[in-house]
Amino acid sequence: MVMLGNARAPGESDKSEGPRPDPPRGPADHPPLVSVVIPTFNRPWLLSRAIESVIGQTEHRWELIISDDEAFPAAGRWMAESYAASDPRIRVVVNHGPHGQCGNLNNAMAHARADWIKPLFDDDLLRPDCLRAMLSAVRGRPGVVLARCLADHYTGERPRRLHRPGRLPAIQSLDGESARLAMLIQDVEIGMPTQVLVRAEVVRAGVRMEAPEGVVIGVDWWWFARLLQHGDLILVNLGLAEEHQGDHATVTSKASTDILYDEMRRLRRDVLTLIPEPLRPADTRAAEGVVSLVQAACDLRAGEVIAALRRAALVRSPGAWALTARLFLRRLLPGRFERIPRQRHDLSGLAGGGAEQPPASPVDMLSPSCPPALSASRS
């Protein structure tokens, strides 16, 4: 069983833990269980915090690969190299191209030696038990290719959205087909790359992060869907990571809200092609309608009442309205209103033990008794 400590404020240390234990000193003597990869570009003040969050992990059998996207050495690379000089588990590599989010992350992952890859963006951080808990969740489960933990979200140091496990069990799992279907209808939220653990074998086989034409922001969502063509998803419902959005520029902060939602509608159509024919809905009206209704809700929250009403009035699919209602209810009451059944696990059964009840097959949900929201469009 993984014992998790109390959550701490971002950057806060736990003085009760005493001095930090000495890390393993020889990579050859201590093969890593996980390769943490940080793609970075000219943000040394943030990178330092991310690195420290890896050094502070309770699981010490890691390697850290920092991929620098800068063409010429600057403060970020110098600082990363200073960490590498003091800890043999840390390596700094230079991304010679292609540049940008996808190319830089792929460059870091190409240098990974472990069986599992843990992405960490340079403005985020991992809580101390992140690696230990996520590795425990996937241990003894050879069919799993992707694991996801929960995260707390901050604007600067101010909490913006904190995870609420509600009635969620510590661990849930979905087979790859069910997970892709759940992504399509927004019945599962995988989140950002900092929240995931990826089986390295699948990445080495060619499933890297890539940007379909016209997609800039949703590249991670598309990557997750493609990974899940090759195996199953584990949901670790524990707050093990932090996302920090401040004044620094990010891919998301540079894009308009309209671009973001246009991409998500387009990606619904792309993910539809990854769903097996027997499970594929007749059309994507409901799936795309959910995106439009979420956008309308954001308009309303921003005080743009007329824009929200106009946008919502264009959604004619009853399934979209039903699924959007379930989405907001699920966020309000985590662990309820899930449309796609999950297997439930407790922490003591993570290594493969413990009795489990299999969920209903996704095919069963195509029966006439299925609510219109799913039987019409799987969304």
Secondary structure as UniProt FT lines:
FT   TURN            10..11
FT   HELIX           15..17
FT   TURN            27..29
FT   STRAND          34..40
FT   HELIX           44..55
FT   STRAND          62..68
FT   HELIX           75..86
FT   TURN            88..89
FT   STRAND          90..94
FT   HELIX           100..110
FT   STRAND          116..119
FT   TURN            122..123
FT   STRAND          125..126
FT   TURN            128..129
FT   HELIX           130..138
FT   TURN            139..140
FT   TURN            142..143
FT   STRAND          144..155
FT   TURN            156..157
FT   STRAND          158..161
FT   TURN            166..167
FT   STRAND          171..174
FT   HELIX           176..184
FT   TURN            185..186
FT   HELIX           193..195
FT   STRAND          196..199
FT   HELIX           200..204
FT   TURN            205..206
FT   TURN            213..214
FT   HELIX           219..227
FT   TURN            228..229
FT   STRAND          232..245
FT   HELIX           251..254
FT   HELIX           257..272
FT   TURN            273..274
FT   HELIX           277..279
FT   HELIX           285..301
FT   TURN            302..303
FT   HELIX           305..313
FT   HELIX           318..332
FT   TURN            334..335
FT   STRAND          343..345
FT   HELIX           347..349
FT   TURN            350..351
FT   HELIX           362..366
FT   TURN            368..369
FT   HELIX           372..375
FT   TURN            376..377
//
